[in-house]
C-alpha cells in the first residue's frame, strides 16, 4: 500500500485540533498533534472597528467629492466667491441618511439618541431650509439655477442612480460566486434581493412547484414585487420612516398570501396557529430586512440554483476556496491565521505534500443547537452532553434511545413491543438525507414493513398514536426537570404533535422537508468547518501542485474510536481541568485509517460492545504512551512564549499571539486632549450631562464624608475657575451630589441665557434644532442638559503619558495631544564592548516612541541631539528613514555601543545558547521584563518565519 499523509482538523468554537499522520499499510504514524486556541470575541472586536473605519472613510470621501462638484458648478454660473463659500458651508451638513447606509436592524436603537435628536432631519426639511438660504444670498435672476444645481448634486429626488458615492473598495476583494468553475463577482444583497428570496422559497416549496410552470411563473413575479418592496423598506426615509415601514410591511404581507396558500393554509389565517409557516415568514423577513453583504451566487447561477433544485440535481459548489470566496470577514482572518500556522509548523513535516484533508462533519455541531443557546446555558455539564452527543447521550445506540423515549411503544399503532421494535425514518432518507434524530422513531415490524414500507406517514395514511406521543412527552418532561431541554427534543415534540392529526400529517412532513433543506444549506454553506476543508485544499494545491482529497468524519465516530483506543483518557475530565490535549487527540484519530463504523450502526450494533472491533481499533491506532495517549515526535520549531509543549509532545498555540491586525503595533488614539496653560495639565471636553450624572451617583456612597469627598473630587477636575468656585460653595447637606448637580444646572442656564441672544444661528435644520434645544433648557421646559453643552475637565494623571502631539500644518501651532498605547514602537537593545568582548549579559535599552523619538533608558547615552532622533509631531513632514537610521548609528557610536538590534511586539529574540523567546508585547502582565534582553544575538521578525536579523555592528 502506498504511503499517504493526512492533515486533519477538529474545528471547535474556541479550540481547533490539528494533526498530521502518515498512513501506510495499516500503520498510522503521528507526525504532529496540537491544539490551536482562538477567542471569537477578540476576533469580533478587531473586525467591527475596522469595518466602521472603512465606512467612515467612504463617507468622508463622498462628502468631499460632492462638495467639490457643487463648488465647481456654482462658480460656473459666476456666483461671487463669498456666496459660494457660504452655500458650501451650509451644504456641508446634509444631515439626512444616505441611500446607501447600512440598514438598521429591527429593534436596534440608535447608538446615541441625543445626537439623533440634534442632527437628524428629513431630506425635505434640509432642502426647504436651503431654499431660504439661497433666497437670502443669491440674486433673483440666478436663484432658480442655483437651486436646480443644488437639488441635482445633493439628490433632492432621492434617486439611487444619481447619488454620488465612491466605489466601495474592499481590501480583501469582492466575493466570487460559489458555483464551481465560476469566477464572477457576486452582487450585493441590496442590489439583488430577489435572488436569495427565490432560492429560499423554491427550496421550501420545491415539492409543490415542481412540474407546474404556471405556478412557478406566478411565484417568480410575486418575488420580484417583494424584492422591490424590500429594497424600499431597507432604505426608507422621509418625514415619517416608521409609518412608511408599516405600509411597506403590509404590502409585503399581502404578497406573501400566495405562499401561505401554497403551504395549504387559509391566506387570512392568523400566524399564531401555524407555527411552521411563522418560521418560513420569519426567514423571509430576515432576508428582506436584516441580512447584508453579498449573495453567494452571481445573477446567472442564482437562477441556475433554483433550476437545479427543482430538477433534483445537486448544487455544484466549488471544490476549493480562496480568501475572496469566503463570505465572512471573521472567517477569512481565522482561516488565514490557521493556514499560516499550518504552513510554518506542519507542512515542513510533509515535504512531499498532503494527500488528504479530514474535517469533522458540520452536522454533528448542529446537535448542540445554536451558538447563542449554548452560550446561555449555565450548567456546563449539560452543555457538554448537548454539544458532544446530542439527545442520544447516555444510550448505547439509536434503538435503545427510541425504546426509552417512547416507553417501548410503536409510534404508529401504540402497542408495546420492546424486543421487536425497529428504527424507522419518518421521511425516507432519499428526502431527508441526514441520519438525524428528528427523523427517527420506533416502529414494530408489521407497521414498518407492511404498512409504511418506503413511504412517508402521509403517503401510507399513518399518523402518530396518542399513547406514543404521551410517552414521549412524559420522557422529555422527566428527563429535563433539572437540565435544560435539548433543542431537538422541542422540535421533535412539535412535529409529533402535528402528526397526531390525520389532516396535518402532510404539514409536519413539509416542516421536516424544510429542516432537511436548511441542514443541507448549513453543510454546503461557507460559514462552518466544511469551507475550511475546501480552503485548506486550495492552499495545499497552490503549495504543492496536487489537490488533496477531502473527507469528513462523524463526531460520534471519533468518540467511539477514542473510547476503544484510549479507554483511560477521559475527555470531559481533561476539559474540566482546563486541558486542551483532547482536541489534538480527536484530530489525531480522525487522521488515522481506523475500522469503519457506518455498516455496524446501520445494523443497530453497538461497536463499543464488540471486542473484535475494539481490538482492531487498538491495533490500528497509534500506540499509547505512559499517560494513556500516543506520544508525538518532539516538535522541531516550538518557541517558548508562543507555544507550549504538553506531555506527549502535544503543542498548544494561541492565535491571539499572532496579531490579528498589524495596526495593533501602531498608535491607538484614546481621544484628543487639550492643555490648560494655567494648571499645566491635559484637558478634554465632556458633556455637562455626564458630570451631572456623576455628581448624583456620588450620593450612593454610604457615609456623608465619602459622599462629600467624591463630589469634591469631581468638582476639582473642572477647568472653568468660576464654575468650580460656585460648585464648591454649594450647600452640601445630606445629598451633596444632587445639590451640586442642581447648582450646575442653574449656572449653565444663566451662562447660556447671557450668550444665546447674542448668538446667530443659521437656518440650517441642525442649527435650528440646537437653538430650540438650548431655548427649552434655559426656560426650564426641559431639565435634561443638552448633549451639545460641554465642560472642560482636567486629567492630571495623563500628563506623563502625553507623548504624541499634532500641530497645525499652516502655522505649526500645537492643537492636540494624544495618549499612545503602546507608547513604544520598539525597544533598541544595545551592548557595549569590554576588553574586546561584547558584553551581552548587560543590555542597555532605548525606547523608540510612536513619534519616532528615541528615549535613552540610562544617562550613559547622554542627551539626544537635535534632529531626526527627537521625533516629530503629527502634521509635520515625515522623517526620512535612512537619515533617521544614520543619526541613530552616530549617536550609539558616540556612546560606546558595539552592537544593537530592534525588538518589536511579535518578535522572537534568539539567544547566544540557541534558545528563543517570543515577545508578545511590552506589558508586564503578559510576562515582559527587560531581563529578556540579555544575551540576544539575533531577532526573528515573527515566530512563523525562519529569517534572522543579526545584531547590527556599530
N, C-alpha and C positions, 0 to 999 in steps of 0.2 A: 504494500500500500504506500502510495506516495505521501511524503510529509506535507503538512499544511500548517499554516499559522492562523490562529483565530483571535480576533480582538472582540471582547465582549464588554457591554456597558449595562449596569443595573441603574437605570435612571430613576432617582427618587426626588422628593420635594425639596430636600435640603442636602442630601448626600448622594453622590454618584459613585457607584462601584466600578472599577476599571481593572481589567485583567487581560493578559496576553498568554496564550497557551500554544505549545507545539503539539499537534495531533499526528501520531504515526503508529500504524499497526496496533491500534487499541491502547496505546500508551499515551497518556496526556501529561506533558511536561510543562509545569508552570515556568514562565519567564518573568512575569511581573504581576503584581496584585496590589491595588491601593484604593483608597477612598478619597474622593475629591469633595471638599466641603464648599458650600456656597450659601449665601444669605439672600433669599428673594427680595426681602425688604430693602436691603442695601442696594441691590441692583435697581429696584424701582426708584429709589431716591436719586440715583445717578441719571437715569433715563429721563425722568419727568422734568427736572430743571433744564436739561439740555434742549428738550423739545420746546419748553416755554421760551428759552433764549432765542431759538430759531424763529419762533412765531413773532417775538418782539422785533427781531432784526428785519423780518419781512415787512412788518407794519411800518417801521421807520423808513425803509426804502420806498414803500408805497407812498408815504406822505411826501417825501422829498420829490419823488417823480411827479406826483400830482401837482404840487405847488410850483415846481419849476415850469411845468407846461402851462399852468394858469398864468404865471407871471409873463411868460413869453407871449401868450395870446393877448393879454391886457396891454402890454407895451405895443403890440402890433396895431392896436386901434388908437394909438397916440394919447393914451391917458398919462397924466403927469406922474412922475416917479413917486411923489409923496402919496398920491391917491392909490397907486398900485400897491405900495407897501402897506397901507392901512387895510386894504382889502385882503391882501395875503395874510396879514396878521389875524384878521377876523376869520378867514377860512382855514387857518392852521388847525383850529379845533373843530373839526367837522362834527364830532360828537356821537353820531348815531352809529349803530353796529354796521360793520362791513357785510356785504352779501356773502362773503367767503369766510366769516368767522366760524370757529368750531361750534356746532350746535350744542346748546346746553342740555344736559340730560334731565330727564323727568325727576322732579323732586330735588334737584340740585340748586341750592341757593347761591346768590352772588357772593363772591369772596369778600367783598367789602361793601356792605349795603349802604354805608354812608357815602362812599364815593359814587355809588349808583345814583343816589338821590341828587347829588350835586351836579354830576356831569352828564347824565343820560337824558336824552330828549329825542323826540321823533325827527325823522328826516324832514317832514313838512314844517315843523317848528323852526328848524335851522334856516330853511330857505325863506320863510316869512320874515325872520329877523334880518337875513341877508338882503332882502328886497328893501327894507327900511334903511339899511346902511348904504346901499347903492343910491337910493333917492337922496340921501344926505350928502354923499361925496361926489357923485358923478353928474355932469351937466345933462340937461334934459335930452339933448339930441343923441347921447350915447348910452342912456340908461338901458334901453331895450337890448342893444347889442351886448352890453356888459353883462346883463342878467342872463342872456342866452348863452354866453361863453361859460359863465359860472355853472349854469344848470347842466350844460353838456359835460364839462370836465368833472364836476362833482357829482354827476349822475342823479339828478333830481328824480328821474323816472324810475330809478331802482332796477334798471335793466342789467342783468349779469354780464351780457356781452359787451357792455360799454363801461364796465367797472375797470379802472386802472389798477392792475395788480401785477407785480413782477412774477416771473416764473418761479414755481416752487422748487427750490433746489434741495434735494435730499442727499446728504453726504454719503449715504450708503447705496445710492442708485435706486431707481424705481423698480418695484417688484415685477417679476416676469410671470407670465402665465404658467399655471401648474400643470397644464396639459403636456404630455410627453411629446417632445420634439418642437414645441412652440416657444419662441423667444420674444413674443410680443409683450409690450408693457401693458399691464392691466390698468383699467380705468379706475379713477377714484370713485368711492361709493356714491358720493353726491352726484356724479355725472352719469352714473349707470345704475341707479337704484333698482330698476326693473329686473336686472339680471339675477341678483341674489333672491329677490322675491319669486321670480319664475322658478329658480332651482328648488327653493323650499316647497312651494305649492305643488309643483309637479312630482316632487319626491313623496309628499304626504298623500296626494290624491292620485298616485300613479295607477292604482287598480281601476279607479273609476274612469280615468281619462284615456287609458289605452284603447286604441281602436276606434275612438269617437272623435273624428276630425272636427266636426261642427262644434262639439263641446270644447275641444282644445282651443279652437279659434276664439270662442267666446271668453274663455278664461284668460287668454293672452291679451285680448282687448281690455278686459277688466283690469289686468295687472298694469297695462300701460297707463290707464287712467289713475290707478293708485300711485304709480311712480311719480306722476306729475303732481298729484296732491301731496305726496310725501316730501317732495323737494320744496314745495311751498311751505309745508309745515316745518321743515328744518330751518328755513330762513325767513320765518315770519317776522314781521316788523310792523311799522305804522304806529298810530297813536294808541292802539289797544291790542297788543300782541296776544294777550290771554283770550280775548274774545275771538280773535282770528284762529287761534289754536283750537278752540272748541268747535268752531264752524267747520274747519278742515277735518277734524277727527270725526265729526258727524257724517261728513260726506264719505270718508273712508269706510265708516261702519256700514253705510248704505251699499257701497260697492262690495263689501265682504259678504253680503247676504247670499250672493250666488254660491260662494264657497260653503256657507252654512247649509244651503240647500243640498249641495253635492255631498255633504257629510251625512245627509239623511235626517237633518233637523228642520223644524219649522223656522223659517227666517226670522220670525218675530219672537222666538223662544228666548227667555231670559238666560243669560250665560251662566248664572249660578247653578242651574240644573243640568248643565252639560260640561262636566269637568274636562274631558279630553279636548273639546272644542275651545275651551278657555285657554288651554295650553297652546293650541295652534294659533289662536288670535294673539296671545302674548308674544309668541315668537315673531309674528308678522309685525307687531307694534315695535318690538326691539329693533328689527331690521330697518324700519322706517325712521325711527326717532333717535336711537341710541348708538348704533354702530357706525364707526367711521373707517378711515384708512382706505385701502384699495381692495377691490374684488380679487377673488382667487383665480379667475379666468379672464382672458381677453373677451371682447364682444363676440367674436365668432365662436369660440369654444364654450362660451356660456350657453349659446343656443344648442351647440353640439352636446353639451352635458344633458340638457333636457331630452334631446332626441335619443341619446344612448340609454338614458334611464327608462324612457317609455318603451324602448325596444328590448329592454332587459340586457343590454350589453354592459360589460364592465367599463368603468371610467379609467382611461389610461393616464394615471398620474406619472409625473417624472420619476425616473428611477434614481436620479441623483439630484441634489440641491446645491446651490451656491448661496452666498450671503444675500444676494439681491432677490432670491426666490423666497426667503423667509418673510412671513407676514409680520412677526413681532420683532420690534427693535430689541426688547429684552432677550428674546430667544437668540437673536443674532449675536449679541455680545457674549452670552453664555456659551454658545456653540464655538465662537471664535476662541475664547479663552481655553475652553476644554481641548479644542484641536491643537492650540499652541502647546499645551502641556503634553498631549499625546505625541506631537511631533518631536518635542525636545527629549522626552523621557522614555517613551515606549518604542517608537519607530527605530531608534538605533539598535534595539534588541532584535529587530527583524529586518536586516539589511536587504533581503531578497523580496520583501513586500508582505502584504497582508492578503490572505486568501479568502477570509470570511469575516463578516461583521455580524455579531449576535446582540440583539437588544431584547430586554424583557417586554412582553406584549402589553400594549396600552390597555386592553380590555380588563386586565387584572386590576389596574388602578381605578377603573370605573366602579369596582365593587365598594370602594371606600366612600362613595358619594362625592359631592362637590368639595373643592378645597375649602370653601367658606364653612361648610358644615363640619369638616374635620377640625378646622381651627377653633370652632366654637365649643367643642367637647372638652370638658374639664377632666373627666375620667380617662387618664392616659392609657390604662389597661384596656378599657373598652375600645378606645381609639385604635390600639394596636391590633385587637381582634378584628375590628371593622376593616382596617386597611390591609392587613396581611392575608386574611382568609375569607372575609365577606360573611354572608349568612351561614355558610357551611362550617364555620369554625366549631370544632369540638366533635364532629362526626367523622366516621371512617370513610364514608362515600356518600354519593347523592341519594341512594335508595334509603340508607339509614336515616338521613336527614328528612326525607319526604315522609317516611313512616312516622317519625316523631312529630312532624308538623301537623299531619292530618290524622293523628291517632290511629294509624293503621287502616284508614278508610279509603276506599276507591273514590276518586274525586268525581266520577260520573254517576255511579249507582249508589254510593254512600254505604256500601256493605263492607264490614270488616274482613280483611283478608291479608293479615300481616305477613304471612310467609310467601304468598304468591304475587304480591304487588310488583308491578314493573314501572320503570321510569318512562313517562310519556312526555312528548313535547306538544304543547297546546297548538302552536303553529308548526307545520313541517319545517325541518331545517333548511329546506330549499328556499323558504320565505324568511325564516328567522335564523340566519346562518351563524349566529353566536350561540355557543352552548351555555346560555345564560340561565341563571337562577330563575328569572322572571318567567321563563318559558317551560319550566319543568313542573310536573305534577305526578302524583302516584295514580296508577290505574290497574285494575285487575285484568288478567289475560282476556276474559271474554269481552270486556268493554274496549280494551286496547286493540286486540287483534281482529275481532269480529265486527264491532260497531264502528269504531273510529278509523282504524287502519291508517292510511297515509293522508287522510283528510284533516281539515280543521274541525273544531267542535261545531261550528256553524254549518259546515258542509255535511257533517254527519248527523245533524239535528240533535246534538247533545248539549247539555248545559251542566253547570256546576251544581252538585247536590247540596241542599241546605245543610245537612248534617256535616258534610265535609267542610263547608265554609265556616260553620260554627266551630269546628275543631281547630281550624287554622287560626281563627280569631282568638280563641282561648290560648292557643300556643303563643301567639305574639304578645298578648296581654300578660301572660305569666312569665315569659322569658325576660321581658324588658321592664319589669317593675323597678329594678334598681339601675340598670344600664340603659343608655339611650337607644331607642329603636333604630334599626338599620334602615337606610334609605330605601333599599329594595323590598323590605318587608311591607312598608307603607304602600309602595306602588303595586306590589303583587296583590295585596289585600283589596285595593280598589279595582283591579282587573277582575279578580274572582267575584267580587260583589256585582259587577256588571253582568258577568256570565251566568249569574243565577237566574236571570230573567231571559226567557227564550227570545224575546223581541230585541234584546240588547246584546246578544252574543256577538253579532257582526260589529257592533260598535266597539266592543272590547278588542276584537281581532284587529280592527283598524287602528286602535290605540297601540297595540303590540307592534303592528307594522311601522307605526311612527317611531316607536322606540328603537326598533331594529335599524331603521334608516338613520336615526340620529347616531347610533353606535357606529354605523358604517362611516358616517361623516367624521366622527371623532377619530376613528382609526386612520382614515385617509387624510386627515387634516394636517396642517403644518404647525400645529400647536402642541405637540406632545413628543414622546420618545421616538415614534416612527420617523418623523423627519430627521431626527438625529442620525438614524441609520443611513438614510439617503444622503445626508450632508457628509458624514464620515466617508461613505463610499465614494462620493465625488472628490473629496480631498485626497483620498488614497489613490484614486485613479490619476489625478493630476501629479501626484508624487512619484508613482511607480509605473504608470502607463498601462496598468491592468486593473480592471474593475472587479472588486471582491464581491462574492456572493453575500446576500443579505438574508439573515434568518431571525426568527423571533421565537422566544421561549416563554411558555406559560409560567407565571409566578408560582402557581401551585406545584408545578413540576420541580421548580428549583427547591421549594420547601421539602418535598419528598426526597429528592436527591441528597439534600443536606442532612436530613434525619437518618438516611440509610448510610451515607458515607462517614459522617462525623457525629455519631449519636451523643457524644459527650458535650458538644458545643450547643449552648442554649442562646439562641439569637436574642430572645426577648430580654433575658437577664443581662446579656452583654450590652444591649442598647440602654437598658435602665441604668446601668453603671456608667454610662457615658462613653462606651466603646464605639468604635467605628469600623472594626475589622469585619463585622457581619456583612456589610455591603460589598467589600472586596471579596469575601468568601463566596457570596452568591454570584458575583460576576465570574469568579474562577470556575465555579461549577457550570455556569452557562456556556463557557468556552470549551468545556470538555466534551468528548464524544461518550455519552452515557446511555444506558439502556432506555429505549423509548417507553413512554407511558400511555400514549394515546390508545393503543389497542386494548390494554388492560382496563382502562377507565371505561371504554365503550362496552365492555362486558361486565361492568359494575364490580370489578375485582379491586380490592384494596392492595396496592403494591407493597405497602409497608408491612403487611402481614405475610407476605410470601418470601420465605427465606432464600429461595433460589435467586429471586430478583434482587434482594438486598446484597447477596454475595457478589452478584455480577456488578452492582454499582460500586461496592467497596474495592473490587479488583480493578475496575477501570479508572476510578477517581485517583487523583494524586495521593500518595500515602500520607497518613497523619504523622505529625511530629509529637514532641513531648507535651505540647499544650492541647493535643487532640485535633489539631488542624494542620494542613500542609505547611511545610517550610519552603519559602520562596527564595530563589537566589538573591544574594546580597545586592541591593541596588547600587549602580555604578555612579550616579550623579547626585544623590541626595545631598542637600545643602542645609546645614544647621540654621534654624531661624525661619526657613522657608518650608521645609518638610520635616516630618517626624517619622522615624522608623520604629514600628512596634515589634514586639517579639514575633519571630517567624518571618521577619523582614517585610512586613506589610507596611506600605507607605501611606502616610496621611498628608495631604496638601490642602491648603485653603486658598480658593481662588480670590478671596478678598485681598490677599497679599500681592496679587497681580493687579496693578492699578487698573480699575475699570476704565478710567479716562486719564490721559496724560495731563490734562489740565489740573489734576489734583496736586501736582507739584508746583503750580503757579499760585498767584495771589488769590485768596478768597475774600472778596470785599465784604465787610460787615457794616456797610453804610459809611457815607462820607461824613467827616466831622469838621466843625468849625473850630475857632480858638478864641478864648476870652483873653484879650490883652491885659486887662486889669488883674485877673487872677492867674494868668499864665497856665490855663487848664483847657483841655479839649471840651468842646460843647457840641450838642446836637439838638435839633428841633424835634419835639414830641408833641402830640396833641394835648391840648389842655384838658380834654375829657379824660384821657388816661391818667393824668395827675390827680384829677378829682376822684377817680375810681380808686387809686392807690391810697389816697387820704382816707376814704371811707373804710377801706379794708383794714386800716390801722386800728380801728375801733374793735376789731375782733381779738386783739391781744387781751390776755387775761387780767393783767394788773394795770392800774391807772398810770404808773410810772413807765411801763413798757409801751403803752399807747402813746403817751406824750413823746417818748424818745423816738418812736417810729415816725410820728408827724414831724418832729424837728429834723430828722434825717432827710425826709422828703423835701421839706421847705429849704433846707440849707443847700440843696442841689440846684435851686432855681437861680439863673443868671441875673435876671432883672432885679436891681437893688431895691427899688420902691415896692415892687410886688413882694419880694422876700420880707421886707420890713413890715408890711401890712399883715402878712400871714403870720409872722412871728408874734405880732401884737394881738392876734385874735384871742378872745377869751376861750381857753381850752375846755374847762368844765369836765364832766364825766365822759363826754364823747368828743374829744379834740379833733378827730378825723372829720366828722360830719360838720362841726363848727368851722374848721379851716376850709373845707370844701365849699361851704356857703360863702365864706369871705372871698374865696377865689372867684365864685360866680359874680358876686357883687362888683368886685374890682374889674373883671373882664367887661361887664355891661357898661360901666362908666367909661372905661378906656375906649371901647368900640363906639359908644354913642358919640363921644367927642370927635372921632375921626370919620364916622360913617357919612355925615352930612357933607364933609369936605371932599370925600372920595367920589370919583366919577366912574360909573360902571358902563361898559359898552352895551349895546342892545343884544349882544350875543346871548343865547339862551343860558349858557353856563354862568356867565356873569350875572344875569338877572336872577338865576336861582341862588347864587351866593348872596346877592344883595337881600333877597327875600328871607333867606335863612338867618342872616345877621340881624335883620329888622325884627323878625319874630323873637330872636333871642333877647335883644335889648328891651323889647316891650313886654317881656316876661310871658309871651304867648307860648313859649317853649322853654322848659327847664333844661333841655339837653344842650350841652355845649357843642356847637357845630364842629365838625371834624376839620374845617379849614382854619380854625384858630389854634395856633401853636405857641409853645413856650420853650425857650432855650434852657437846656439842662446841662449841668457840669458833670464831667466824667473824669475825676482826678486819678482814678486807678488805671486809666488807659494812657496816661501821659508818657510813660516809659515805653509803651507799645506802638507809639506813632512812628513808624519807620518808612512810610510811603507818603509822598506829597504830590499834589497836582498844581501846576501853575498855568496861568492863562497864556496861551501861545503868543498873543499880541504884545502884552506888556510885561510878562514874566511875574505877575503878581501871584502870590500863593493863595489859592482859592479853596483847596480841600486837603484834608489829611485822612489817611486810611490806616486801619489795623490790618496787617498782613498775617495770614495763617496758611501755611507755616511762614515764619519770619525769614527763614534761611532757604535759599535755593539749594545750597550745598555747604559742606564744610571743606575747607582746604587743609589737608593734613600734611604737615611739613616735618622734616627730620634734619638735624644738624650732624656734622661730622666731628669726630674726636679721635685724634691720633690716626687719621686716615681711614677711620671706620665709621660708617653711617650708624648713628645711634637710634635705631627704630624702636627701641624699648621706651624712648622718651619723646612721644609725639607732641608737636606744637600745633595748635589749631587756629584758624582764622575763619570767621563767618562770612559767607557770600550771600548778601541780602537780596530780596526781591528787587530792590532799586539798583542792583548791580554794584552796590557799595561793598567794600571789604572792611570788616571789623576785626582787628587783631585781638586774639584771646589773651595775650600776655604783653607786658611792657617791653619785653625783649625786642619786639619787632620795631618799635618806635612809631612815630606819628605817620599817618597816611599822607603822602604828598598830594598836592593839588593836581587834579587831572582825572582820568577815567576811573581810578580806584575809589573816588569819592561818590561815585554813582550819579544818578540823575533823577529828577522828579518827572512824573508824567507830564507830557506837554512839551518837553524839550526834545531836541534831536537825539536819536538813538546813538549810543556809543559804538564805535567800530570795534568788533570783537578782536580783531588782530591787534589793534592799538591797545585794547584793554589787557590782553594776554602779555604783550611785551612789557607793559607797565608793571604787571604783577611779577613777571620774571625778574625785572630790575630790583623791585622792592624786596623780594625774597633773597636775592643775591646779596644785597647790601646788609641784610640781617644775618648773613652767615648760614643760610639754608643750603643743604646739599641736594635734597630731592623732595618732591611733593606730589600729591595727587588730589583729585576732586572726588568726594564721596557724597552722592545724592541719595534721596529716597529711592528705594527699589534697587540699589546697587548691591553687589556681593563683594565683600572685601576678601582678598586672598592673602594669607599669612605666610611667613617665611617657612613654616613647617609643612606647608601644603594644605592646611585646613582652611575651610571657607565659612563665612557667616553672612547671612542676609540682613541688610539694614532696611527694615520695613519703613520706618520714619524716624524722626528725631524726638519722639516722645518717650519719656521715661516709663510711662505706663505700658509701653509695648516693648520694654526691655532695653531701650537705648541707654548707653553710657559711653563716655569718652574713652574709657579704658579699652573699648573695642578697636580703637585706632592704633593700638600698639602693634609693632612688627608687621605692618602692611607692606607687601612688596608689589601688589598689583590690585586692580579693581576690575570686576566684571560688570558691564552695564546692566545685565539682567540675569536672574537665576536660570533662565532658559536659553542662554547663549554661552558658547564656549570661548567667545572673543575676550581677550585680556588686554587691559590698558595698563602697562607697567608704569611705575613711578617716573615722573619727569625729572631729568637731571638738570640742576641749575648750573 
